[in-house]
Amino acid sequence: MAVKIPKSVTIGGRVIAVRVDPELDDWGQYRADTAEIVLSTKTVAKSADLRLTLRHEMLHAALDIGGISYMKHYDEEPIVRCIDHIFHPAWEQTRKQLTP
């Protein structure tokens, strides 16, 4: 059964659009300036690749939204808190949508 690609995900209260770009050479990208996750067609061809890549790009988004991407020094505690409180809730909600 094919996995449905969500049109958006909510991370830290922000709605991040999800779209497929057949021209994208990477597996996926999080674009902070446009608040979107872009996936390649090769990524969405297999359910496992879609899950792994979407989760990866959602983590980039969580680190951006949580401010971690803007830190000059990466202290462990802010990173763990960002992952615990911003990324994991967003991923769990999205994972439920991806499960056939």
Secondary structure as UniProt FT lines:
FT   STRAND          8..11
FT   TURN            12..13
FT   STRAND          14..20
FT   TURN            22..23
FT   STRAND          28..31
FT   TURN            32..35
FT   STRAND          36..39
FT   HELIX           41..44
FT   HELIX           47..65
FT   TURN            66..67
FT   HELIX           68..70
FT   HELIX           76..82
FT   HELIX           83..87
FT   HELIX           88..98
//
